[in-house]
């Protein structure tokens, strides 16, 4: 059963039987919003990019994004860049796989962001979501839906962070502006 997250809500990543999750997928999906024009409705391709920034004690130590598909330690992997969205018809357009057992002990948080590389605002995006899936069985654990649009080009979507001996996820849903994860670093830091 999936949990629909609200901004700021956290969930444990412990399985119902008490076992810890071992591998998760953070999926991102979106579609270009239809715009009415002189000759009917049309859509403009939107290139959103998912990134995962790995932190150790509030310091960025690695990043996974379309130009660096695998973390230096191999625990986090991006499945590849989707330049238009909507391909999955409700499925993931981009995904980042996280092997929680392989994450080095000094990494305490992974922040997931999405940004419009081409600079369109989220007013031009619809049906955008971020979801967490148990990669061992394909079960969706949580979903954060981006409602509305906005005059911003990025979102600090969610973070996975150490919680006791396991991991938890917090939906952040914080709007930001920037074309790359580097542009978003000042907006990420308050969420650590």
Protein Blocks (a to p, Z undefined) as FASTA:
>chain_A
ZZdddehiacdfbdfkopacfbdcddddddddddddfkoccdddddddddddddeehiaf
bdcdfklmbcfkopaccebjcfkgomlnopafbdcdddfklpcfklmbdcdddddfkopa
fklpghiacddddfknopafbdcddehjdjdfbdcfbdcddehjbccdddfkpacedfbf
klmmmmmmmmZZ
